[in-house]
């Protein structure tokens, strides 16, 4: 599955620690992230992560575009509830996840449930309900 990782500045350390704790499960999936979050997680875990731009420079929009094309199966976005300016990105991502039936965690407790579900295969329904987009080829 394709998993997107995002975190507000005050939650980047929590995201890094979360990914260290669940490195074994996450290693079985394809990860992408906004630049700083992805770099921190990759440096701490050694996991390969596709890095997008910094969130403030368009990284959140890049992830949003992948959501709209059904190219991401799970989003973990640790948000800082004391940062009201950061909720524009969260609201956009949340709306896309709701539209396309993509599991979405905004805190470590929910993320843990989703990652454990990944391990058990609980999210395999995404492959049936939302098959990956494949462009048509000319015949």
C-alpha positions in Angstrom: 0.0 0.0 0.0 1.0 3.6 -0.5 1.2 5.6 2.8 1.6 9.3 3.1 3.3 10.8 6.1 2.8 14.4 7.2 3.4 16.3 10.5 3.2 19.8 11.8 6.5 21.1 13.1 5.7 20.4 16.8 4.7 16.8 15.9 7.7 15.8 13.7 9.5 14.2 16.6 6.4 12.2 17.4 6.1 11.1 13.8 9.8 10.0 13.8 9.3 8.0 17.0 6.1 6.4 15.7 7.9 5.3 12.5 10.8 3.9 14.5 8.4 1.9 16.6 6.5 0.5 13.5 9.5 0.4 11.1 9.0 -3.3 10.5 5.4 -2.9 9.3 6.0 0.3 7.4 9.0 -1.3 5.5 6.5 -3.5 3.7 4.8 -0.6 2.1 5.6 2.4 -0.1 6.0 5.6 1.8 5.9 9.3 0.7 6.0 12.4 2.8 6.4 16.1 2.8 10.1 17.0 2.6 11.2 17.7 6.2 9.0 15.0 7.8 10.1 12.4 5.3 13.8 13.3 5.7 13.6 13.1 9.5 11.8 9.7 9.3 14.1 8.3 6.6 17.3 9.4 8.5 16.0 7.8 11.7 14.7 4.6 10.3 16.5 4.0 7.0 13.2 3.5 5.3 13.0 4.6 1.6 10.6 7.5 1.3 9.5 9.5 -1.7 10.0 13.1 -0.7 7.7 15.9 -1.9 8.3 19.6 -1.5 8.1 21.3 1.9 4.5 21.5 3.1 4.6 25.3 3.0 5.9 25.2 -0.6 3.4 22.8 -2.1 4.1 19.4 -0.6 0.7 19.1 0.9 -0.8 19.9 -2.5 1.3 17.2 -4.1 0.0 14.7 -1.7 -3.5 16.0 -2.2 -3.2 15.4 -6.0 -2.1 11.8 -5.4 -5.1 11.3 -3.1 -7.4 12.7 -5.8 -6.0 10.1 -8.3 -6.4 7.3 -5.8 -2.6 6.7 -5.6 -2.4 6.8 -1.8 -4.1 4.2 0.5 -3.5 5.6 3.9 -2.6 9.0 5.4 -0.9 9.7 8.7 -0.9 13.4 9.4 0.1 14.3 12.9 -1.4 17.7 13.5 -0.7 20.3 16.1 -4.1 21.4 17.5 -2.5 24.6 18.9 -1.6 25.7 15.3 -4.7 27.1 13.7 -2.8 28.1 10.5 -2.0 24.5 9.8 -5.6 23.4 9.5 -6.1 24.4 5.8 -3.9 21.5 4.7 -5.6 19.1 7.2 -9.0 20.1 6.0 -8.1 19.6 2.4 -6.5 16.2 3.0 -9.4 15.1 5.3 -12.0 16.0 2.6 -10.1 14.0 0.0 -9.7 11.0 2.3 -13.5 11.1 3.0 -14.3 11.5 -0.7 -12.1 8.5 -1.8 -12.5 6.3 1.3 -8.9 6.6 2.4 -8.1 5.8 6.0 -6.8 9.0 7.8 -5.1 9.4 11.2 -4.4 12.7 12.8 -2.8 11.4 16.0 -0.6 8.5 17.2 -3.5 6.5 18.8 -5.4 6.3 15.5 -2.3 5.8 13.5 -1.4 2.8 15.7 -4.8 1.2 15.0 -4.4 1.7 11.3 -0.8 0.4 11.2 -1.8 -2.7 13.2 -4.7 -3.1 10.7 -2.2 -3.0 7.8 -0.2 -5.8 9.5 -3.3 -7.9 9.8 -4.6 -7.2 6.3 -7.6 -5.2 7.5 -7.1 -2.6 4.8 -6.8 -4.9 1.9 -10.4 -3.9 1.0 -8.9 -0.8 -0.6 -7.6 -2.9 -3.4 -11.2 -4.1 -4.2 -13.2 -0.9 -3.5 -10.7 1.5 -5.0 -8.5 -0.4 -7.5 -5.3 1.5 -8.4 -5.7 3.9 -11.4 -4.4 2.4 -14.6 -4.5 4.5 -17.7 -6.0 2.9 -20.7 -3.7 1.8 -23.5 -4.5 2.3 -27.1 -5.4 -0.9 -29.0 
